[in-house]
Amino acid sequence: MKLLALRRLIRIIQVAVRYRLDDFLFALPLPWYLKLFGKLLPWRWFPRKNSQITRGQALRLTMENLGPVFIKFGQILSTRRDLLPPDIIDELEQLQDNVPPFPTDQARLVIEDQLGMPIDQIFRNFSATPLASASIAQVYTAQLRTGEEVVVKVIRPNLRPIIKQDIAWLYSLASLAESLSSEARRLHPKEVISDYEKTIYDELDLLREAANSSQLRRNFIDSDLLYVPQIYWQYSRTQVLVMERIYGIPVTDVQALHDQGTNMKRLAERGVEIFFTQVFRDSFFHADMHPGNIFVSTKTPWEPSYIGIDCGIIGSLTPEDQDYLARNLLAFFKRDYHKVAQLHIDSGWVPRDTKVNELEAAIRTVCEPIFERPIKDISFAQLLLRLFQTARRFNMEVQPQLVLLQKTLLNIEGLGRQLYPDLDLWSTAKPYLERWMRQRMMPKHVLGQVCQQLEQIPQLARSARTQIERFSHNFDQQSKQKTHTALFNIALGSALVIGSAYIGLDMNIQNWPTWTMLGAGLYLLIRR
């Protein structure tokens, strides 16, 4: 095992030297003795063979040469525009899963091992060649014995040991970089690799992807906006996923979409609507919406609908994040920079001791030049990215859910403008956000929130009662009863009053004293 690890390290060094990735390291502000060490390295005495390639291209080519684990790492790294320069990100976004397929015989063995029966008992037909081959899995077309056409996704054999080994080397390289450079420490490479480790191990479990797909399908089951293929649970396992085969036009095939008479404006607008519906209505959004995972149905091209696949990466927001994000977006486009700054502080995205006027000034500096352009030319995703980068100067901690959100919005916005260049994303999104905010203040929603909060009060009262019983244990029976009743009444009344006031404040309702009076009224009603 150690010999294999050593061979892998030698291979990593060989590829890194071929594309001169050591230039990245020695371009950092290093101590003089490390700079001297770099000049003594033999390969640095000779001119680069690939002197025409940029640093971004060098990094991309290195990852492509090092295989599936590094390709997937580069793809995930390409989402971190808050950390890396644009020229590097642009190259990493071009990383494709051009991985040689593994033999179909191995795929059949994995399927039979996972399902515990010969493959011929499951499928009437099973393709001899894969439909697609990616860094983590391979996909085949098939037909079930019951007649349904399906696709079968199979995890690459013996991938876990390779991943474990490569991640160990990535951690070692990250530790070395952090120990040598303060600039590297600012980028938190070990944290980035930790996020990647979690993501890639999650992708090795196809049941997780199946569960995500099933949930997303259920969220849109009565909608004509998005169709998600059905999962065949009886034939799905950790390393095998069987789902309905879909037929549609790849969203990147603009010519085919035009040929069938697709309403491109509606197609772009509906993509935006799907995104905001997932984020704000469901708090469950497909976070890997690159063009290869999106198709357009050939039905009703005048009111086109999307087909989404590959739900391995899903994002979600807490109700608090949803609320603050919606308020932020609405405040941005009203140019209310003070409110934006205050929301960043209130939400905990930046430290509580941040001076609101300083943050407001920094946000204004970012936003004003952008808003001088026509609104249809404003990149929503780039605006969010610039704001996140600005907030980092005020020690904003990177929020993983917001990074996923920004990456997904970047994909959706880019795709929408590719389909319909005049897409005005804000005019499409603003009515949805305003409607969502109004619905949150409607009596039905407010009452639901009240009920959820009030459900906690009996538990608080029971807890108080337990404490009272312990406290009054040494009293005689008569005194105990009187004390118990008095203290319980005080605890119950306090819980109702404080709980009601908390509900009002928690729901951002200005007239919170009214909720306090409501709590007092509930207490008097219970006492009667």
Backbone torsions as a table, in degrees:
resi	resn	phi	psi	omega
1	MET	NA	-43.7	178.8
2	LYS	-63.8	-35.8	178.7
3	LEU	-64.8	-41.1	178.5
4	LEU	-64.6	-41.2	178.7
5	ALA	-63.4	-39.8	178.8
6	LEU	-65.3	-42.1	177.3
7	ARG	-60.8	-40.6	-179.7
8	ARG	-65.2	-40.3	178.4
9	LEU	-62.7	-42.6	179.2
10	ILE	-61.5	-40.8	178.8
11	ARG	-63.5	-42.6	179.3
12	ILE	-61.1	-44.3	-179.4
13	ILE	-64.4	-41.8	-179.8
14	GLN	-59.0	-47.5	-178.2
15	VAL	-67.8	-41.2	-180.0
16	ALA	-62.3	-39.9	179.3
17	VAL	-69.4	-38.7	-179.4
18	ARG	-56.9	-40.7	-178.5
19	TYR	-101.0	10.8	173.9
20	ARG	53.4	47.5	176.6
21	LEU	-69.1	-14.9	176.4
22	ASP	-63.5	-17.5	175.5
23	ASP	-61.5	-34.1	176.7
24	PHE	-59.1	-47.9	-175.8
25	LEU	-65.0	-48.5	-173.5
26	PHE	-80.8	-3.8	171.9
27	ALA	-83.5	-12.7	179.2
28	LEU	-76.8	157.5	175.8
29	PRO	-71.5	97.4	-176.3
30	LEU	-111.0	160.6	173.6
31	PRO	-60.0	154.5	-174.3
32	TRP	-58.3	-35.8	-176.0
33	TYR	-70.6	-28.9	175.8
34	LEU	-74.7	-35.6	174.8
35	LYS	-61.4	-41.8	178.3
36	LEU	-64.1	-42.4	178.0
37	PHE	-58.1	-40.9	179.9
38	GLY	-62.3	-37.4	-179.8
39	LYS	-70.9	-21.0	-179.1
40	LEU	-85.8	-11.0	180.0
41	LEU	-66.4	128.7	-171.2
42	PRO	-57.2	-43.5	-175.0
43	TRP	-68.8	-16.0	179.8
44	ARG	-83.6	-2.6	176.6
45	TRP	-81.5	-17.9	-173.7
46	PHE	-107.3	151.0	178.8
47	PRO	-66.2	152.8	-180.0
48	ARG	-68.0	136.9	176.4
49	LYS	-69.8	-35.2	-178.3
50	ASN	-107.3	58.7	-172.6
51	SER	-69.7	-15.8	-176.9
52	GLN	-84.8	-16.2	-175.9
53	ILE	-82.1	146.8	-179.6
54	THR	-80.6	171.8	179.3
55	ARG	-66.2	-34.5	177.7
56	GLY	-65.9	-42.2	177.7
57	GLN	-64.4	-39.5	179.3
58	ALA	-61.0	-43.5	179.6
59	LEU	-65.9	-42.7	-180.0
60	ARG	-62.9	-46.0	-178.6
61	LEU	-64.6	-36.3	177.5
62	THR	-61.2	-47.1	-178.2
63	MET	-66.4	-37.9	177.3
64	GLU	-63.3	-36.8	-179.2
65	ASN	-75.0	-25.5	-177.1
66	LEU	-86.8	-5.0	169.3
67	GLY	97.8	-170.6	-167.7
68	PRO	-54.2	-44.2	-175.4
69	VAL	-66.1	-42.4	-179.8
70	PHE	-73.5	-33.2	175.7
71	ILE	-61.8	-48.0	179.7
72	LYS	-63.0	-38.6	177.3
73	PHE	-61.9	-43.2	178.6
74	GLY	-63.5	-38.8	178.7
75	GLN	-63.1	-42.3	179.0
76	ILE	-70.3	-38.9	178.1
77	LEU	-62.1	-28.7	-178.7
78	SER	-67.4	-13.5	177.9
79	THR	-84.2	-10.7	-173.1
80	ARG	-95.7	64.0	176.5
81	ARG	-67.1	-14.5	176.8
82	ASP	-77.2	-10.9	-175.7
83	LEU	-113.9	-38.6	-170.4
84	LEU	-111.0	155.1	179.5
85	PRO	-63.9	151.9	-177.0
86	PRO	-58.3	-36.9	-176.6
87	ASP	-65.4	-34.1	177.9
88	ILE	-74.0	-43.6	179.6
89	ILE	-60.3	-43.2	-178.5
90	ASP	-59.5	-37.0	178.3
91	GLU	-73.1	-42.5	-179.1
92	LEU	-64.5	-29.0	177.9
93	GLU	-65.6	-18.1	179.6
94	GLN	-87.4	-3.0	178.4
95	LEU	-60.8	125.3	179.6
96	GLN	-117.6	152.5	178.9
97	ASP	-80.7	57.6	177.8
98	ASN	-83.1	68.1	-175.9
99	VAL	-103.5	131.5	179.0
100	PRO	-56.2	138.7	-179.4
101	PRO	-69.7	148.8	172.1
102	PHE	-88.2	159.7	-173.5
103	PRO	-59.6	142.3	179.2
104	THR	-62.7	-32.1	178.0
105	ASP	-58.7	-38.3	177.6
106	GLN	-67.1	-39.1	178.1
107	ALA	-62.6	-41.4	180.0
108	ARG	-64.4	-38.2	178.3
109	LEU	-65.0	-40.1	178.0
110	VAL	-62.3	-44.1	-179.2
111	ILE	-62.4	-47.0	-178.4
112	GLU	-65.3	-37.9	178.8
113	ASP	-66.6	-41.6	-177.7
114	GLN	-71.0	-38.9	-175.3
115	LEU	-94.2	-12.4	174.6
116	GLY	70.9	28.6	178.0
117	MET	-157.5	157.3	178.3
118	PRO	-59.7	145.8	-175.4
119	ILE	-63.7	-30.3	-179.3
120	ASP	-68.4	-20.0	177.2
121	GLN	-80.3	-13.2	-178.6
122	ILE	-101.9	-45.4	-172.8
123	PHE	-115.6	137.4	172.8
124	ARG	-74.4	-40.2	176.6
125	ASN	-134.4	144.7	177.1
126	PHE	-142.9	122.6	-172.7
127	SER	-63.0	144.7	-179.5
128	ALA	-79.1	-25.0	-179.5
129	THR	-120.6	146.9	-177.7
130	PRO	-70.2	147.6	174.4
131	LEU	-74.0	-34.8	179.7
132	ALA	-154.7	149.6	178.4
133	SER	-131.3	118.8	-176.9
134	ALA	-119.8	-178.2	-174.1
135	SER	-69.3	-29.8	-177.0
136	ILE	-104.2	-36.0	-172.6
137	ALA	-144.3	169.2	178.6
138	GLN	-127.5	145.3	-173.9
139	VAL	-120.3	135.7	178.3
140	TYR	-124.4	154.5	170.0
141	THR	-95.4	149.5	-177.9
142	ALA	-158.3	171.1	174.0
143	GLN	-131.8	127.0	179.4
144	LEU	-68.2	160.9	177.4
145	ARG	-61.4	-25.1	179.3
146	THR	-85.4	-0.1	172.4
147	GLY	105.3	-17.9	-177.1
148	GLU	-70.3	137.9	175.3
149	GLU	-84.3	131.9	-174.4
150	VAL	-136.8	167.3	165.9
151	VAL	-116.0	146.4	-176.3
152	VAL	-120.8	121.3	-179.6
153	LYS	-104.0	129.3	-175.5
154	VAL	-127.5	128.1	177.4
155	ILE	-68.1	140.7	177.8
156	ARG	-59.2	135.7	179.7
157	PRO	-65.1	147.4	173.2
158	ASN	55.8	33.5	-177.0
159	LEU	-83.6	-32.9	-174.7
160	ARG	-59.4	-46.1	178.2
161	PRO	-61.4	-35.8	178.9
162	ILE	-66.0	-43.3	179.4
163	ILE	-62.2	-45.5	-179.3
164	LYS	-59.2	-42.7	-178.1
165	GLN	-67.7	-46.7	-177.8
166	ASP	-67.7	-37.3	178.6
167	ILE	-65.7	-36.9	177.2
168	ALA	-60.1	-41.6	178.2
169	TRP	-69.3	-36.4	177.3
170	LEU	-62.0	-42.3	176.8
171	TYR	-61.7	-40.7	179.5
172	SER	-62.8	-43.4	179.0
173	LEU	-65.3	-38.7	178.9
174	ALA	-65.1	-42.7	178.7
175	SER	-62.5	-40.8	178.4
176	LEU	-62.3	-45.3	-179.2
177	ALA	-62.8	-42.7	-179.5
178	GLU	-65.3	-34.7	-179.1
179	SER	-74.0	-22.8	-175.5
180	LEU	-96.2	-25.4	-169.5
181	SER	-142.0	133.2	175.0
182	SER	-69.6	-32.1	177.5
183	GLU	-63.3	-40.5	177.1
184	ALA	-65.2	-39.7	178.9
185	ARG	-62.4	-34.3	179.0
186	ARG	-62.3	-30.3	-178.1
187	LEU	-83.2	-6.9	178.4
188	HIS	50.4	56.9	-175.4
189	PRO	-61.1	-35.1	179.9
190	LYS	-66.5	-35.1	176.9
191	GLU	-67.5	-39.0	178.0
192	VAL	-62.3	-43.7	-179.8
193	ILE	-67.7	-35.2	176.8
194	SER	-62.6	-42.4	176.1
195	ASP	-62.2	-42.1	179.6
196	TYR	-63.7	-41.8	-179.7
197	GLU	-58.6	-45.1	178.9
198	LYS	-62.4	-44.4	-177.5
199	THR	-63.0	-46.3	-174.6
200	ILE	-71.1	-34.9	176.3
201	TYR	-69.8	-32.9	174.5
202	ASP	-62.7	-39.0	-178.5
203	GLU	-70.1	-19.4	176.4
204	LEU	-74.3	-13.1	179.2
205	ASP	-103.8	98.8	-176.8
206	LEU	-71.1	-17.4	175.4
207	LEU	-67.6	-30.7	175.6
208	ARG	-65.3	-45.7	176.8
209	GLU	-61.2	-41.0	179.3
210	ALA	-61.6	-42.4	179.6
211	ALA	-64.9	-40.8	177.4
212	ASN	-61.9	-44.6	180.0
213	SER	-62.4	-42.3	-179.5
214	SER	-62.9	-41.7	179.1
215	GLN	-66.1	-44.7	179.9
216	LEU	-64.0	-39.2	177.3
217	ARG	-61.6	-43.6	-179.4
218	ARG	-65.0	-36.3	179.9
219	ASN	-63.9	-27.9	-176.5
220	PHE	-117.5	20.0	-173.7
221	ILE	-62.3	-32.0	-179.0
222	ASP	-103.7	17.0	-177.1
223	SER	-114.4	147.9	175.1
224	ASP	-98.6	11.6	178.8
225	LEU	-78.1	-44.4	-170.9
226	LEU	-141.3	135.3	175.0
227	TYR	-117.3	131.6	178.5
228	VAL	-118.5	129.5	-176.0
229	PRO	-59.3	150.5	178.2
230	GLN	-73.5	141.7	176.0
231	ILE	-95.2	134.7	174.2
232	TYR	-96.5	91.4	-172.9
233	TRP	-63.0	-33.5	-176.1
234	GLN	-66.0	-17.9	-179.3
235	TYR	-115.2	14.1	-177.6
236	SER	-110.2	137.7	179.9
237	ARG	-139.9	-174.1	-178.5
238	THR	-57.7	-38.8	-175.8
239	GLN	-108.9	2.2	-179.3
240	VAL	-136.7	132.1	177.9
241	LEU	-129.8	125.5	178.3
242	VAL	-115.2	124.7	-178.9
243	MET	-139.5	162.7	178.4
244	GLU	-56.5	138.0	175.5
245	ARG	-83.9	132.0	-178.3
246	ILE	-110.4	154.8	176.4
247	TYR	-125.7	124.8	179.5
248	GLY	-165.2	178.9	179.4
249	ILE	-95.6	127.0	175.7
250	PRO	-55.1	136.7	-173.5
251	VAL	-64.0	-19.9	178.4
252	THR	-81.1	-12.5	-179.1
253	ASP	-85.5	74.1	-174.5
254	VAL	-62.4	-35.6	-179.1
255	GLN	-63.5	-44.0	179.0
256	ALA	-64.2	-36.4	177.3
257	LEU	-64.7	-41.1	176.9
258	HIS	-66.0	-40.4	-177.5
259	ASP	-61.5	-32.3	-179.9
260	GLN	-90.0	6.2	175.6
261	GLY	78.2	30.0	-178.7
262	THR	-66.2	135.2	173.2
263	ASN	-76.3	97.8	-170.9
264	MET	-68.8	-33.5	178.3
265	LYS	-63.8	-45.9	179.0
266	ARG	-66.1	-36.8	179.2
267	LEU	-61.7	-44.8	179.8
268	ALA	-66.2	-44.4	-178.9
269	GLU	-64.8	-37.7	-179.0
270	ARG	-70.1	-29.4	174.0
271	GLY	-62.7	-41.9	177.0
272	VAL	-64.3	-42.7	-179.4
273	GLU	-62.9	-39.7	177.7
274	ILE	-60.4	-45.1	-178.6
275	PHE	-59.7	-51.1	-176.8
276	PHE	-69.2	-30.3	175.5
277	THR	-64.8	-44.9	179.3
278	GLN	-63.3	-41.3	-174.6
279	VAL	-73.7	-47.7	-170.3
280	PHE	-97.8	-38.0	178.7
281	ARG	-76.5	-45.3	-171.2
282	ASP	-102.3	-22.4	-170.6
283	SER	50.1	44.5	-177.9
284	PHE	-154.6	96.0	-173.4
285	PHE	-122.4	141.3	176.3
286	HIS	-65.7	115.0	-172.4
287	ALA	-102.8	16.3	178.2
288	ASP	-133.4	50.8	-173.4
289	MET	-87.0	51.2	174.0
290	HIS	-78.7	161.1	-171.5
291	PRO	-55.2	-28.8	-179.6
292	GLY	-67.4	-15.5	-179.5
293	ASN	-101.8	7.1	-174.1
294	ILE	-126.0	131.2	175.6
295	PHE	-127.2	163.7	177.7
296	VAL	-118.0	130.8	179.6
297	SER	-65.1	146.5	177.7
298	THR	-84.5	-4.5	178.0
299	LYS	-85.1	150.8	176.6
300	THR	40.3	62.2	-178.7
301	PRO	-62.4	-20.8	177.7
302	TRP	-72.7	-22.3	175.4
303	GLU	-135.0	69.8	-166.6
304	PRO	-67.7	149.9	176.9
305	SER	-123.7	155.5	-177.3
306	TYR	-97.6	158.4	170.7
307	ILE	-124.5	126.7	-178.1
308	GLY	-115.6	136.7	178.3
309	ILE	-130.4	174.1	174.1
310	ASP	58.8	76.6	-177.9
311	CYS	-99.5	39.4	-178.1
312	GLY	-68.0	-30.7	-178.4
313	ILE	-117.0	118.1	-178.1
314	ILE	-125.0	140.5	176.7
315	GLY	-113.6	158.0	176.1
316	SER	-150.2	157.7	178.4
317	LEU	-123.9	148.5	172.8
318	THR	-73.3	159.9	175.9
319	PRO	-55.5	-35.2	179.0
320	GLU	-66.2	-43.9	178.8
321	ASP	-64.4	-40.2	177.4
322	GLN	-57.7	-48.6	-176.4
323	ASP	-63.2	-48.2	-177.5
324	TYR	-68.2	-35.8	179.2
325	LEU	-65.5	-45.3	179.3
326	ALA	-61.5	-44.4	179.4
327	ARG	-64.3	-38.2	177.5
328	ASN	-61.6	-48.7	-176.8
329	LEU	-62.6	-42.7	178.4
330	LEU	-65.8	-39.1	179.5
331	ALA	-67.9	-37.0	178.4
332	PHE	-54.0	-51.0	-172.4
333	PHE	-81.5	-4.0	167.7
334	LYS	-96.8	-0.4	-178.8
335	ARG	58.3	34.0	176.9
336	ASP	-92.7	77.3	-172.5
337	TYR	-69.0	-29.1	176.9
338	HIS	-63.1	-42.9	179.6
339	LYS	-65.9	-39.9	177.8
340	VAL	-58.9	-47.1	-179.6
341	ALA	-62.4	-44.8	-179.0
342	GLN	-63.7	-37.7	178.6
343	LEU	-65.8	-38.0	177.2
344	HIS	-61.2	-38.5	179.5
345	ILE	-73.4	-46.1	-178.6
346	ASP	-61.3	-35.1	-177.0
347	SER	-77.6	-12.3	-177.2
348	GLY	83.8	6.8	178.4
349	TRP	-68.1	-29.1	171.8
350	VAL	-123.9	159.5	-176.4
351	PRO	-57.9	150.2	-177.3
352	ARG	-62.1	-28.0	-176.7
353	ASP	-87.2	8.3	177.3
354	THR	-64.0	135.9	177.9
355	LYS	-77.9	118.5	-172.0
356	VAL	-63.0	-34.9	-178.7
357	ASN	-69.7	-33.1	178.1
358	GLU	-70.2	-42.8	178.1
359	LEU	-65.4	-39.6	178.3
360	GLU	-59.4	-43.4	-179.6
361	ALA	-64.1	-40.5	179.8
362	ALA	-65.7	-41.2	179.7
363	ILE	-66.7	-40.2	178.3
364	ARG	-61.2	-40.3	179.5
365	THR	-60.7	-36.7	179.3
366	VAL	-74.2	-44.4	-168.1
367	CYS	-82.0	-38.4	-172.7
368	GLU	-57.4	-45.9	178.7
369	PRO	-61.8	-33.8	-179.0
370	ILE	-67.6	-43.8	-174.7
371	PHE	-75.6	-5.0	175.4
372	GLU	-76.4	-13.6	178.8
373	ARG	-88.2	162.5	173.4
374	PRO	-57.1	141.2	-171.2
375	ILE	-62.2	-29.6	179.9
376	LYS	-70.9	-16.1	178.9
377	ASP	-93.2	-1.3	-179.0
378	ILE	-83.4	129.1	175.6
379	SER	-86.4	111.9	179.8
380	PHE	-58.7	-48.0	-176.2
381	ALA	-66.0	-40.7	178.9
382	GLN	-65.6	-33.7	176.4
383	LEU	-62.4	-47.3	177.4
384	LEU	-59.8	-42.8	-179.6
385	LEU	-60.6	-46.7	-179.7
386	ARG	-62.0	-37.7	180.0
387	LEU	-68.5	-40.3	176.8
388	PHE	-62.3	-41.8	180.0
389	GLN	-64.6	-39.1	177.6
390	THR	-64.0	-45.1	-178.2
391	ALA	-64.0	-27.2	178.4
392	ARG	-62.8	-29.4	177.6
393	ARG	-66.4	-19.9	177.6
394	PHE	-103.0	26.9	176.5
395	ASN	65.8	33.3	173.4
396	MET	-69.2	126.5	175.4
397	GLU	-75.2	137.6	179.2
398	VAL	-65.3	122.0	179.5
399	GLN	-92.4	112.6	-176.3
400	PRO	-54.5	-39.9	-178.1
401	GLN	-67.3	-31.5	179.1
402	LEU	-76.2	-31.9	175.3
403	VAL	-63.7	-45.0	177.0
404	LEU	-61.2	-41.6	-179.1
405	LEU	-63.1	-47.0	-178.5
406	GLN	-63.6	-40.4	178.6
407	LYS	-63.4	-43.3	-179.2
408	THR	-66.1	-42.3	179.2
409	LEU	-64.0	-37.0	178.1
410	LEU	-61.1	-43.6	178.2
411	ASN	-63.8	-46.0	-176.8
412	ILE	-64.7	-43.7	-178.4
413	GLU	-66.2	-44.2	178.6
414	GLY	-62.1	-42.2	178.9
415	LEU	-64.8	-44.6	-179.1
416	GLY	-59.7	-40.7	-178.5
417	ARG	-77.9	-22.2	172.7
418	GLN	-69.3	-38.5	-180.0
419	LEU	-75.2	-39.8	-176.2
420	TYR	-143.9	94.7	-172.0
421	PRO	-55.7	-26.9	-178.6
422	ASP	-90.3	16.2	-179.9
423	LEU	-57.5	123.7	174.1
424	ASP	-100.3	91.7	-173.0
425	LEU	-61.5	-36.3	-175.9
426	TRP	-68.1	-42.3	-179.9
427	SER	-65.7	-24.6	176.5
428	THR	-78.5	-38.9	-174.0
429	ALA	-84.5	-34.8	-173.1
430	LYS	-57.4	-48.9	179.3
431	PRO	-59.3	-36.2	179.6
432	TYR	-65.0	-46.4	-179.0
433	LEU	-63.6	-42.7	180.0
434	GLU	-65.0	-39.8	177.9
435	ARG	-64.7	-40.4	-179.9
436	TRP	-64.7	-41.4	178.9
437	MET	-65.1	-40.0	178.3
438	ARG	-63.6	-41.3	-179.4
439	GLN	-62.8	-33.2	178.9
440	ARG	-66.6	-23.6	179.9
441	MET	-97.4	-1.1	179.4
442	MET	-69.7	147.9	-176.8
443	PRO	-52.8	-39.6	-177.8
444	LYS	-61.2	-45.2	-179.6
445	HIS	-68.3	-43.4	179.9
446	VAL	-60.3	-43.9	180.0
447	LEU	-62.1	-38.7	177.7
448	GLY	-61.9	-41.6	178.0
449	GLN	-66.3	-39.0	177.9
450	VAL	-60.7	-46.4	-178.4
451	CYS	-60.9	-40.6	179.3
452	GLN	-62.2	-41.5	-179.6
453	GLN	-70.2	-40.4	-178.9
454	LEU	-66.4	-26.3	178.2
455	GLU	-60.5	-24.1	-178.2
456	GLN	-81.3	-18.7	-174.6
457	ILE	-66.8	-43.0	177.1
458	PRO	-56.8	-38.8	178.2
459	GLN	-64.3	-38.9	177.4
460	LEU	-64.6	-41.5	179.5
461	ALA	-65.4	-42.2	179.2
462	ARG	-63.1	-39.9	178.7
463	SER	-63.6	-42.9	178.5
464	ALA	-62.8	-39.8	-179.2
465	ARG	-63.5	-41.0	178.3
466	THR	-60.5	-44.0	179.7
467	GLN	-64.6	-39.2	179.3
468	ILE	-63.3	-42.6	-179.2
469	GLU	-62.1	-38.9	178.2
470	ARG	-67.8	-41.0	-178.8
471	PHE	-63.1	-37.9	-174.1
472	SER	-94.8	14.4	-175.3
473	HIS	-61.2	-33.7	-175.3
474	ASN	-87.7	-2.4	177.4
475	PHE	-79.8	155.6	174.0
476	ASP	-70.2	167.8	-170.5
477	GLN	-59.0	-43.5	-177.4
478	GLN	-69.2	-46.7	178.8
479	SER	-63.6	-38.6	179.8
480	LYS	-59.4	-44.0	-177.9
481	GLN	-64.9	-44.4	-179.8
482	LYS	-64.8	-45.8	-179.2
483	THR	-62.9	-43.9	-179.6
484	HIS	-57.5	-47.3	-177.5
485	THR	-64.5	-45.1	-178.1
486	ALA	-64.2	-47.8	-177.7
487	LEU	-67.7	-36.9	179.0
488	PHE	-63.9	-40.8	178.7
489	ASN	-63.3	-41.0	177.9
490	ILE	-63.0	-45.6	-178.7
491	ALA	-63.5	-44.2	-179.1
492	LEU	-65.0	-46.1	179.4
493	GLY	-61.5	-43.4	179.7
494	SER	-63.6	-41.9	-179.2
495	ALA	-62.1	-43.3	-178.9
496	LEU	-66.5	-44.6	-178.4
497	VAL	-66.7	-50.5	-178.3
498	ILE	-65.4	-42.0	179.6
499	GLY	-61.1	-42.3	-179.2
500	SER	-67.0	-42.3	177.0
501	ALA	-61.6	-40.0	179.9
502	TYR	-63.3	-41.1	179.3
503	ILE	-59.0	-48.1	-179.7
504	GLY	-58.9	-44.3	180.0
505	LEU	-68.7	-42.1	-177.1
506	ASP	-62.7	-31.2	-177.7
507	MET	-94.3	14.1	177.8
508	ASN	58.2	31.4	178.3
509	ILE	-89.7	120.7	-173.7
510	GLN	-63.6	-38.6	-174.9
511	ASN	-84.9	54.8	-175.6
512	TRP	-66.7	-25.2	175.7
513	PRO	-58.7	-29.4	177.7
514	THR	-60.8	-39.7	179.4
515	TRP	-67.3	-33.3	177.1
516	THR	-63.9	-44.6	177.8
517	MET	-63.1	-35.9	177.0
518	LEU	-60.0	-42.2	178.3
519	GLY	-61.6	-42.7	178.7
520	ALA	-63.1	-40.1	178.5
521	GLY	-63.4	-41.2	177.5
522	LEU	-60.8	-39.7	-179.7
523	TYR	-63.1	-47.1	-179.6
524	LEU	-62.2	-37.6	178.8
525	LEU	-64.2	-42.7	179.0
526	ILE	-64.7	-39.7	-178.3
527	ARG	-64.8	-33.8	179.1
528	ARG	-69.2	NA	NA
